[in-house]
């Protein structure tokens, strides 16, 4: 049985940990493409968690965001129109990879993306998680960490732990 997890490699699997992927800006923008109101509320809450625990501010914008989120499935393209690349982390359907994110390349104009697997059963509310559903707030907050340049943590209590908590 597959464990629900992030689509990026674990710390022990990373070959180039010395590369500086930390985002160089302190004021970032975001948008969740074609998301409903509940998803937007949960996404705003995830960005608020990072804003409240860092020196970075986040603002939702409709045009040219630094952080671009979307629901995707299977093999898929990146969404940013300046990129014609396939996402290197295909989504594998229910129960496996929940959402991959792209790291910053260090360029101040870089756009990073989070692709949330649309085939998963998502709990899209800021409340206790029902059984057999994944907490969208937790997963988006985790993936935002990657877009800020953070890698996985081995600490199971960290938001950056690779495996999603099972409730």
Z-matrix of the N, CA and C atoms (Angstrom, degrees):
N
C 1 1.449
C 2 1.523 1 108.97
N 3 1.317 2 116.52 1 133.25
C 4 1.454 3 121.47 2 179.80
C 5 1.514 4 109.93 3 -80.07
N 6 1.328 5 115.19 4 142.38
C 7 1.461 6 119.83 5 175.27
C 8 1.519 7 108.76 6 -92.40
N 9 1.345 8 117.98 7 138.53
C 10 1.453 9 119.82 8 176.32
C 11 1.524 10 109.75 9 -64.50
N 12 1.345 11 115.92 10 131.89
C 13 1.454 12 118.46 11 -174.28
C 14 1.524 13 111.13 12 -156.51
N 15 1.300 14 113.61 13 172.20
C 16 1.455 15 123.14 14 174.91
C 17 1.530 16 108.81 15 -70.19
N 18 1.324 17 116.65 16 152.38
C 19 1.456 18 121.45 17 179.49
C 20 1.510 19 114.89 18 -84.07
N 21 1.330 20 118.85 19 -4.15
C 22 1.461 21 121.12 20 179.13
C 23 1.520 22 110.15 21 -93.24
N 24 1.342 23 117.18 22 156.33
C 25 1.467 24 119.82 23 -178.26
C 26 1.520 25 112.61 24 -66.41
N 27 1.335 26 115.26 25 157.13
C 28 1.460 27 120.79 26 175.74
C 29 1.517 28 110.01 27 -73.83
N 30 1.333 29 115.62 28 162.40
C 31 1.459 30 121.86 29 -178.61
C 32 1.515 31 111.11 30 -53.95
N 33 1.324 32 117.59 31 -43.12
C 34 1.461 33 120.50 32 -178.00
C 35 1.524 34 111.93 33 -68.58
N 36 1.338 35 117.75 34 -19.80
C 37 1.459 36 121.39 35 179.57
C 38 1.526 37 112.84 36 -88.72
N 39 1.313 38 118.06 37 -12.99
C 40 1.458 39 121.01 38 -174.77
C 41 1.514 40 110.29 39 -77.96
N 42 1.317 41 115.92 40 130.16
C 43 1.453 42 120.12 41 -178.38
C 44 1.516 43 112.38 42 -92.95
N 45 1.312 44 117.83 43 -22.58
C 46 1.465 45 120.14 44 -175.78
C 47 1.518 46 110.35 45 -123.27
N 48 1.325 47 116.78 46 68.15
C 49 1.460 48 120.95 47 -177.93
C 50 1.518 49 112.27 48 -78.75
N 51 1.320 50 117.47 49 -14.80
C 52 1.462 51 119.79 50 -177.01
C 53 1.521 52 112.24 51 -79.55
N 54 1.323 53 117.26 52 -16.17
C 55 1.457 54 120.35 53 -178.15
C 56 1.522 55 110.42 54 -65.02
N 57 1.316 56 116.98 55 136.87
C 58 1.465 57 121.17 56 -178.33
C 59 1.520 58 109.27 57 -88.14
N 60 1.322 59 116.91 58 104.83
C 61 1.460 60 122.20 59 179.43
C 62 1.523 61 111.89 60 -105.42
N 63 1.318 62 117.44 61 13.33
C 64 1.463 63 120.66 62 -177.66
C 65 1.523 64 109.31 63 -69.56
N 66 1.320 65 115.20 64 135.53
C 67 1.462 66 121.43 65 -178.59
C 68 1.525 67 110.06 66 -67.90
N 69 1.351 68 117.99 67 129.49
C 70 1.466 69 120.64 68 -175.00
C 71 1.529 70 115.18 69 -81.59
N 72 1.342 71 119.06 70 -8.52
C 73 1.461 72 121.31 71 -177.50
C 74 1.525 73 110.76 72 -102.47
N 75 1.331 74 115.97 73 157.07
C 76 1.471 75 121.32 74 178.66
C 77 1.528 76 112.55 75 -108.57
N 78 1.324 77 117.18 76 -9.79
C 79 1.469 78 121.94 77 179.30
C 80 1.529 79 106.97 78 -124.72
N 81 1.322 80 116.17 79 107.97
C 82 1.458 81 121.44 80 -174.21
C 83 1.522 82 111.34 81 -116.58
N 84 1.321 83 114.74 82 156.93
C 85 1.459 84 121.07 83 179.68
C 86 1.529 85 108.98 84 -119.38
N 87 1.333 86 115.42 85 158.42
C 88 1.457 87 120.21 86 -178.60
C 89 1.522 88 111.35 87 -149.60
N 90 1.337 89 115.67 88 161.43
C 91 1.454 90 122.20 89 169.10
C 92 1.529 91 108.47 90 -157.25
N 93 1.321 92 116.31 91 147.67
C 94 1.464 93 122.78 92 175.52
C 95 1.520 94 105.73 93 -109.89
N 96 1.314 95 116.14 94 106.83
C 97 1.458 96 122.46 95 -173.33
C 98 1.532 97 111.32 96 -63.42
N 99 1.327 98 115.05 97 126.70
C 100 1.466 99 123.87 98 175.44
C 101 1.523 100 114.30 99 56.66
N 102 1.314 101 117.03 100 33.31
C 103 1.470 102 121.12 101 -179.72
C 104 1.527 103 110.77 102 -89.78
N 105 1.328 104 115.22 103 150.44
C 106 1.458 105 120.03 104 175.88
C 107 1.535 106 109.80 105 -79.30
N 108 1.331 107 115.66 106 174.68
C 109 1.469 108 120.79 107 -175.63
C 110 1.531 109 112.58 108 -61.14
N 111 1.329 110 117.72 109 -43.40
C 112 1.471 111 120.67 110 179.99
C 113 1.528 112 111.24 111 -61.34
N 114 1.326 113 116.72 112 -42.49
C 115 1.468 114 120.34 113 178.39
C 116 1.521 115 110.16 114 -63.01
N 117 1.325 116 117.55 115 -40.30
C 118 1.472 117 120.75 116 178.75
C 119 1.530 118 111.11 117 -63.55
N 120 1.326 119 117.22 118 -40.04
C 121 1.473 120 120.93 119 179.33
C 122 1.527 121 109.95 120 -63.66
N 123 1.335 122 116.81 121 -45.87
C 124 1.464 123 121.16 122 179.58
C 125 1.531 124 110.30 123 -64.68
N 126 1.326 125 117.22 124 -41.26
C 127 1.469 126 120.74 125 179.59
C 128 1.521 127 110.57 126 -64.47
N 129 1.327 128 117.24 127 -42.08
C 130 1.472 129 120.17 128 177.24
C 131 1.529 130 110.05 129 -60.96
N 132 1.323 131 117.19 130 -40.73
C 133 1.468 132 120.61 131 178.40
C 134 1.530 133 111.04 132 -62.33
N 135 1.336 134 117.48 133 -38.87
C 136 1.472 135 120.91 134 178.44
C 137 1.528 136 110.74 135 -64.55
N 138 1.319 137 117.19 136 -43.34
C 139 1.473 138 119.82 137 177.09
C 140 1.525 139 110.65 138 -66.47
N 141 1.336 140 117.32 139 -35.43
C 142 1.470 141 120.53 140 177.44
C 143 1.528 142 111.56 141 -63.01
N 144 1.343 143 117.35 142 -35.29
C 145 1.469 144 120.44 143 176.38
C 146 1.527 145 110.63 144 -59.53
N 147 1.326 146 116.52 145 -44.66
C 148 1.470 147 119.92 146 179.45
C 149 1.526 148 111.13 147 -70.47
N 150 1.321 149 117.88 148 -39.17
C 151 1.468 150 120.45 149 179.23
C 152 1.523 151 110.60 150 -63.57
N 153 1.321 152 117.03 151 -37.93
C 154 1.457 153 121.35 152 -179.06
C 155 1.516 154 114.00 153 -75.05
N 156 1.325 155 116.95 154 -14.31
C 157 1.464 156 121.01 155 -177.42
C 158 1.526 157 112.64 156 -123.58
N 159 1.321 158 116.09 157 21.96
C 160 1.465 159 120.75 158 178.17
C 161 1.526 160 108.04 159 -153.09
N 162 1.307 161 116.18 160 -178.64
C 163 1.469 162 120.81 161 176.77
C 164 1.525 163 110.64 162 -100.79
N 165 1.330 164 117.02 163 22.67
C 166 1.462 165 122.16 164 -177.78
C 167 1.523 166 109.65 165 -107.71
N 168 1.331 167 116.07 166 138.64
C 169 1.466 168 120.59 167 175.00
C 170 1.532 169 108.72 168 -108.59
N 171 1.326 170 115.29 169 152.72
C 172 1.462 171 121.67 170 -177.46
C 173 1.525 172 109.12 171 -132.07
N 174 1.332 173 115.93 172 139.82
C 175 1.460 174 121.08 173 178.36
C 176 1.528 175 108.36 174 -136.98
N 177 1.327 176 116.06 175 134.75
C 178 1.463 177 119.75 176 176.43
C 179 1.524 178 109.18 177 -78.13
N 180 1.326 179 116.14 178 130.60
C 181 1.463 180 122.93 179 175.90
C 182 1.523 181 108.38 180 -134.40
N 183 1.325 182 116.76 181 154.27
C 184 1.463 183 118.97 182 -179.45
C 185 1.528 184 112.65 183 -90.79
N 186 1.313 185 117.96 184 -21.41
C 187 1.462 186 121.45 185 -177.49
C 188 1.523 187 111.91 186 -116.66
N 189 1.317 188 117.21 187 131.60
C 190 1.467 189 124.85 188 172.51
C 191 1.529 190 115.08 189 51.99
N 192 1.325 191 118.61 190 55.32
C 193 1.469 192 119.80 191 177.81
C 194 1.531 193 111.60 192 -74.11
N 195 1.347 194 115.96 193 157.57
C 196 1.474 195 121.54 194 173.05
C 197 1.522 196 110.93 195 -75.29
N 198 1.324 197 116.79 196 -29.65
C 199 1.458 198 124.16 197 -179.07
C 200 1.522 199 107.27 198 -119.53
N 201 1.326 200 116.54 199 121.33
C 202 1.453 201 121.44 200 -177.59
C 203 1.523 202 108.65 201 -120.99
N 204 1.326 203 116.57 202 117.32
C 205 1.462 204 122.21 203 -179.10
C 206 1.522 205 109.34 204 -110.37
N 207 1.325 206 116.42 205 150.57
C 208 1.464 207 120.37 206 178.05
C 209 1.522 208 109.85 207 -162.32
N 210 1.336 209 114.96 208 157.67
C 211 1.461 210 120.77 209 169.79
C 212 1.528 211 106.80 210 -86.28
N 213 1.340 212 116.94 211 131.41
C 214 1.459 213 122.38 212 -179.84
C 215 1.531 214 108.02 213 -138.93
N 216 1.329 215 116.51 214 173.07
C 217 1.461 216 120.10 215 173.74
C 218 1.523 217 110.21 216 -153.14
N 219 1.341 218 115.56 217 155.88
C 220 1.462 219 122.11 218 177.14
C 221 1.521 220 113.52 219 56.29
N 222 1.328 221 115.62 220 -148.99
C 223 1.464 222 121.10 221 172.38
C 224 1.518 223 106.92 222 -73.06
N 225 1.305 224 117.91 223 132.21
C 226 1.454 225 119.77 224 -174.60
C 227 1.526 226 111.19 225 -151.27
N 228 1.311 227 114.71 226 158.71
C 229 1.466 228 122.19 227 178.94
C 230 1.524 229 109.54 228 -88.27
N 231 1.332 230 115.85 229 157.18
C 232 1.456 231 119.75 230 167.16
C 233 1.517 232 107.81 231 -66.73
N 234 1.310 233 117.08 232 154.29
C 235 1.458 234 121.34 233 -174.63
C 236 1.521 235 113.22 234 -90.67
N 237 1.330 236 117.18 235 -35.27
C 238 1.459 237 120.41 236 -177.78
C 239 1.527 238 109.46 237 -53.43
N 240 1.334 239 116.38 238 124.32
C 241 1.461 240 120.07 239 -174.83
C 242 1.526 241 113.08 240 -66.77
N 243 1.334 242 117.25 241 -12.68
C 244 1.467 243 119.90 242 176.32
C 245 1.520 244 111.43 243 -82.52
N 246 1.326 245 116.98 244 -5.59
C 247 1.462 246 122.03 245 -179.72
C 248 1.520 247 109.36 246 -117.04
N 249 1.308 248 116.38 247 135.83
C 250 1.470 249 120.26 248 175.59
C 251 1.522 250 109.90 249 -114.06
N 252 1.321 251 116.25 250 21.50
C 253 1.458 252 121.50 251 -174.80
C 254 1.521 253 112.53 252 -89.28
N 255 1.330 254 114.15 253 148.44
C 256 1.456 255 120.34 254 168.29
C 257 1.520 256 107.29 255 -72.36
N 258 1.313 257 116.94 256 145.42
C 259 1.458 258 120.22 257 172.76
C 260 1.530 259 107.22 258 -66.59
N 261 1.337 260 118.10 259 132.22
C 262 1.467 261 119.95 260 -178.55
C 263 1.531 262 114.00 261 -73.97
N 264 1.321 263 117.54 262 -5.40
C 265 1.472 264 121.42 263 -178.58
C 266 1.522 265 110.17 264 -120.39
N 267 1.343 266 118.30 265 88.92
C 268 1.465 267 119.28 266 178.57
C 269 1.523 268 111.02 267 -64.59
N 270 1.308 269 115.14 268 147.84
C 271 1.464 270 120.89 269 177.94
C 272 1.523 271 107.87 270 -89.31
N 273 1.334 272 116.10 271 137.71
C 274 1.461 273 121.39 272 -167.43
C 275 1.523 274 114.94 273 -108.23
N 276 1.314 275 117.62 274 15.51
C 277 1.457 276 119.52 275 179.64
C 278 1.513 277 111.90 276 87.50
N 279 1.329 278 117.84 277 -178.44
C 280 1.459 279 122.17 278 -173.67
C 281 1.529 280 114.12 279 -57.03
N 282 1.336 281 114.84 280 135.84
C 283 1.450 282 121.51 281 170.13
C 284 1.502 283 117.71 282 94.32
N 285 1.303 284 119.72 283 -7.19
C 286 1.463 285 121.16 284 -178.81
C 287 1.512 286 111.23 285 -113.41
N 288 1.333 287 115.24 286 -113.73
C 289 1.466 288 120.66 287 179.46
C 290 1.526 289 108.53 288 -69.57
N 291 1.335 290 115.87 289 126.12
C 292 1.465 291 120.88 290 -178.32
C 293 1.519 292 112.22 291 -90.49
N 294 1.338 293 116.24 292 -40.49
C 295 1.462 294 119.87 293 -176.76
C 296 1.524 295 109.89 294 -170.86
N 297 1.326 296 118.40 295 120.37
C 298 1.458 297 119.44 296 170.44
C 299 1.528 298 110.24 297 -92.90
N 300 1.312 299 115.61 298 156.51
C 301 1.466 300 121.81 299 175.50
C 302 1.517 301 108.21 300 -130.95
N 303 1.321 302 115.89 301 157.70
C 304 1.462 303 119.42 302 175.32
C 305 1.520 304 109.35 303 -99.57
N 306 1.327 305 114.69 304 145.55
C 307 1.462 306 120.85 305 176.27
C 308 1.520 307 109.66 306 -82.13
N 309 1.309 308 115.75 307 155.32
C 310 1.457 309 121.25 308 170.52
C 311 1.522 310 108.23 309 -66.59
N 312 1.330 311 116.30 310 146.30
C 313 1.459 312 119.40 311 173.86
C 314 1.528 313 111.06 312 -94.72
N 315 1.335 314 117.07 313 6.18
C 316 1.458 315 121.70 314 179.73
C 317 1.518 316 113.58 315 92.00
N 318 1.329 317 117.24 316 -13.08
C 319 1.464 318 121.79 317 178.57
C 320 1.528 319 108.56 318 -76.54
N 321 1.321 320 117.43 319 132.94
C 322 1.470 321 120.28 320 -177.05
C 323 1.527 322 113.01 321 -64.17
N 324 1.327 323 118.50 322 -18.99
C 325 1.461 324 121.98 323 179.58
C 326 1.531 325 113.16 324 -101.40
N 327 1.312 326 116.49 325 7.87
C 328 1.466 327 121.43 326 -179.32
C 329 1.533 328 110.34 327 -65.34
N 330 1.331 329 115.59 328 140.08
C 331 1.463 330 122.03 329 173.01
C 332 1.523 331 107.28 330 -106.62
N 333 1.326 332 116.90 331 126.83
C 334 1.458 333 120.42 332 175.84
C 335 1.525 334 108.75 333 -106.78
N 336 1.321 335 115.16 334 150.66
C 337 1.460 336 120.16 335 -176.22
C 338 1.522 337 111.73 336 -124.17
N 339 1.326 338 114.95 337 149.06
C 340 1.462 339 123.65 338 171.54
C 341 1.523 340 106.21 339 -122.41
N 342 1.330 341 116.35 340 124.23
C 343 1.461 342 121.73 341 179.25
C 344 1.524 343 108.71 342 -112.00
N 345 1.317 344 116.64 343 111.52
C 346 1.463 345 123.50 344 -177.58
C 347 1.536 346 108.22 345 -92.96
N 348 1.326 347 116.51 346 128.61
C 349 1.464 348 121.10 347 -177.42
C 350 1.530 349 110.37 348 -67.25
N 351 1.321 350 115.75 349 111.47
C 352 1.472 351 120.79 350 -177.41
C 353 1.525 352 112.31 351 -69.54
N 354 1.337 353 118.44 352 -15.03
C 355 1.467 354 120.42 353 -177.80
C 356 1.527 355 113.28 354 -85.92
N 357 1.326 356 117.75 355 -6.56
C 358 1.470 357 121.53 356 178.08
C 359 1.529 358 110.33 357 -78.31
N 360 1.317 359 116.43 358 159.44
C 361 1.469 360 121.81 359 172.50
C 362 1.523 361 106.88 360 -88.76
N 363 1.321 362 116.73 361 108.80
C 364 1.468 363 122.17 362 -174.78
C 365 1.513 364 111.61 363 -102.91
N 366 1.322 365 115.31 364 137.47
C 367 1.460 366 122.00 365 168.93
C 368 1.524 367 105.14 366 -92.75
N 369 1.327 368 116.02 367 105.43
C 370 1.459 369 121.68 368 -172.85
C 371 1.524 370 109.79 369 -105.46
N 372 1.325 371 115.59 370 56.19
C 373 1.460 372 121.16 371 178.42
C 374 1.518 373 107.73 372 -147.66
N 375 1.301 374 116.57 373 159.18
C 376 1.461 375 120.66 374 176.33
C 377 1.522 376 106.87 375 -96.12
N 378 1.312 377 115.16 376 77.79
C 379 1.463 378 122.31 377 -178.79
C 380 1.524 379 108.03 378 -159.72
N 381 1.316 380 116.14 379 179.15
C 382 1.469 381 121.06 380 179.68
C 383 1.529 382 110.08 381 -60.37
N 384 1.305 383 115.14 382 139.19
C 385 1.459 384 122.37 383 -177.56
C 386 1.527 385 112.06 384 -76.22
N 387 1.334 386 118.69 385 129.25
C 388 1.460 387 119.40 386 172.18
C 389 1.534 388 110.01 387 -74.29
N 390 1.333 389 117.73 388 161.87
C 391 1.469 390 120.68 389 179.35
C 392 1.533 391 111.71 390 -60.24
N 393 1.323 392 115.80 391 149.17
C 394 1.467 393 124.19 392 174.75
C 395 1.522 394 114.38 393 63.47
N 396 1.319 395 117.03 394 22.70
C 397 1.463 396 120.51 395 174.63
C 398 1.521 397 108.46 396 -127.98
N 399 1.317 398 116.36 397 147.63
C 400 1.459 399 121.66 398 179.36
C 401 1.523 400 109.35 399 -94.45
N 402 1.315 401 115.38 400 141.25
C 403 1.455 402 121.53 401 -177.19
C 404 1.527 403 109.67 402 -82.11
N 405 1.328 404 116.29 403 109.14
C 406 1.465 405 121.20 404 -176.96
C 407 1.525 406 111.62 405 -62.87
N 408 1.327 407 117.94 406 -37.76
C 409 1.468 408 121.00 407 178.91
C 410 1.526 409 110.40 408 -58.83
N 411 1.320 410 117.27 409 -47.81
C 412 1.468 411 121.38 410 -179.41
C 413 1.530 412 110.60 411 -61.31
N 414 1.332 413 116.71 412 -48.16
C 415 1.467 414 120.75 413 -175.73
C 416 1.524 415 110.83 414 -65.26
N 417 1.327 416 117.95 415 -43.83
C 418 1.465 417 119.30 416 179.34
C 419 1.525 418 110.76 417 -65.89
N 420 1.326 419 118.30 418 -41.69
C 421 1.472 420 120.15 419 177.76
C 422 1.530 421 110.25 420 -59.97
N 423 1.319 422 117.82 421 -41.16
C 424 1.466 423 122.22 422 177.54
C 425 1.530 424 110.56 423 -60.95
N 426 1.322 425 116.38 424 -49.17
C 427 1.468 426 120.43 425 -176.97
C 428 1.526 427 111.99 426 -67.24
N 429 1.328 428 117.94 427 -33.56
C 430 1.469 429 120.28 428 174.39
C 431 1.523 430 109.32 429 -59.09
N 432 1.320 431 116.72 430 -39.74
C 433 1.464 432 120.09 431 176.71
C 434 1.518 433 111.84 432 -55.02
N 435 1.332 434 117.06 433 -42.42
C 436 1.469 435 120.00 434 177.16
C 437 1.522 436 111.18 435 -63.68
N 438 1.336 437 117.31 436 -41.91
C 439 1.468 438 118.81 437 -179.25
C 440 1.523 439 111.37 438 -65.04
N 441 1.330 440 116.39 439 -20.42
C 442 1.471 441 120.92 440 176.84
C 443 1.531 442 111.83 441 -88.40
N 444 1.325 443 116.95 442 -3.23
C 445 1.458 444 121.00 443 176.56
C 446 1.509 445 115.16 444 103.84
N 447 1.331 446 118.16 445 6.23
C 448 1.463 447 120.65 446 -179.27
C 449 1.526 448 111.05 447 -86.67
N 450 1.326 449 115.72 448 140.98
C 451 1.459 450 122.56 449 176.81
C 452 1.528 451 108.92 450 -95.95
N 453 1.322 452 116.69 451 177.59
C 454 1.460 453 121.05 452 177.03
C 455 1.520 454 111.32 453 -66.62
N 456 1.315 455 114.09 454 149.36
C 457 1.458 456 122.75 455 176.08
C 458 1.527 457 108.46 456 -107.31
N 459 1.315 458 116.26 457 148.94
C 460 1.463 459 120.23 458 174.68
C 461 1.527 460 111.57 459 -83.87
N 462 1.328 461 117.46 460 -8.49
C 463 1.460 462 123.08 461 179.01
C 464 1.532 463 108.85 462 -76.88
N 465 1.327 464 116.86 463 115.56
C 466 1.464 465 121.17 464 -176.79
C 467 1.525 466 113.49 465 -65.33
N 468 1.331 467 118.03 466 -16.94
C 469 1.461 468 121.44 467 178.56
C 470 1.527 469 112.49 468 -90.82
N 471 1.317 470 117.64 469 -3.90
C 472 1.461 471 122.05 470 -177.86
C 473 1.526 472 110.80 471 -82.56
N 474 1.318 473 116.91 472 143.81
C 475 1.465 474 121.25 473 173.81
C 476 1.528 475 109.97 474 -61.44
N 477 1.335 476 117.52 475 -20.88
C 478 1.459 477 121.52 476 -178.70
C 479 1.535 478 113.15 477 -94.00
N 480 1.334 479 117.99 478 10.80
C 481 1.465 480 120.81 479 172.93
C 482 1.533 481 107.73 480 -68.36
N 483 1.339 482 117.81 481 138.97
C 484 1.471 483 122.24 482 -171.53
C 485 1.525 484 114.45 483 -66.71
N 486 1.321 485 117.55 484 -33.00
C 487 1.464 486 120.47 485 -176.87
C 488 1.524 487 110.39 486 -90.66
N 489 1.320 488 115.61 487 135.02
C 490 1.459 489 119.72 488 177.09
C 491 1.524 490 108.96 489 -72.44
N 492 1.333 491 117.36 490 141.75
C 493 1.467 492 118.83 491 179.55
C 494 1.526 493 110.83 492 -64.70
N 495 1.302 494 115.92 493 140.37
C 496 1.466 495 121.47 494 177.73
C 497 1.515 496 107.18 495 -96.48
N 498 1.300 497 117.12 496 122.02
C 499 1.471 498 122.38 497 -178.04
C 500 1.502 499 109.86 498 -109.58
